[in-house]
Amino acid sequence: MNIYLDTSALLKYYVSERGSDEVSEAVHRAAVTGTALITRTEMVAAFAKSVRMRVLPEAGAQEKLRRFFSDWHTITKVPLDEQLVTLAGELAWEHGLRGYDAVHLASALTWRRLMREPITLAVFDRKLWLAAGAVGLVPFPADLNPFLSP
């Protein structure tokens, strides 16, 4: 299995929350793990927000960020280019996605085209999860409902 992680899924690999165990297991089972190049920025922003919102102490967030930076070289990165950004715009329009969610979907599709193998898209956002299935990716988790807030 090749697994593409959007930021919502990758965060669960570093921060213990609902879905973290499932993401960790999927990452360890995966032959290759990938994400968009922009995920690096999104991860930094997410950890900074967790400090501002007092979800994590600054030292804890910095430690998790260091671990993420240490792992970054092991993750396949899908770079942005004009073709991917154009595809992301089309996907945003067609599926009602936010900008970076559309970039993640376009990145996963681009990676599938380059790998010529099925790609599982790990995501914990309902719209992006539904769009992944609609465009022929394998959405992860198989059932998103247990992981969503009531």
Secondary structure as GFF3:
##gff-version 3
##sequence-region A 1 150
A	DSSP	beta_strand	2	5	.	.	.	ID=ss1
A	DSSP	alpha_helix	7	14	.	.	.	ID=ss2
A	DSSP	alpha_helix	20	29	.	.	.	ID=ss3
A	DSSP	beta_strand	32	36	.	.	.	ID=ss4
A	DSSP	alpha_helix	39	52	.	.	.	ID=ss5
A	DSSP	alpha_helix	58	71	.	.	.	ID=ss6
A	DSSP	three_ten_helix	72	74	.	.	.	ID=ss7
A	DSSP	beta_strand	76	78	.	.	.	ID=ss8
A	DSSP	alpha_helix	82	95	.	.	.	ID=ss9
A	DSSP	alpha_helix	99	115	.	.	.	ID=ss10
A	DSSP	beta_strand	119	122	.	.	.	ID=ss11
A	DSSP	alpha_helix	126	134	.	.	.	ID=ss12
A	DSSP	beta_strand	138	140	.	.	.	ID=ss13
A	DSSP	three_ten_helix	145	147	.	.	.	ID=ss14
###
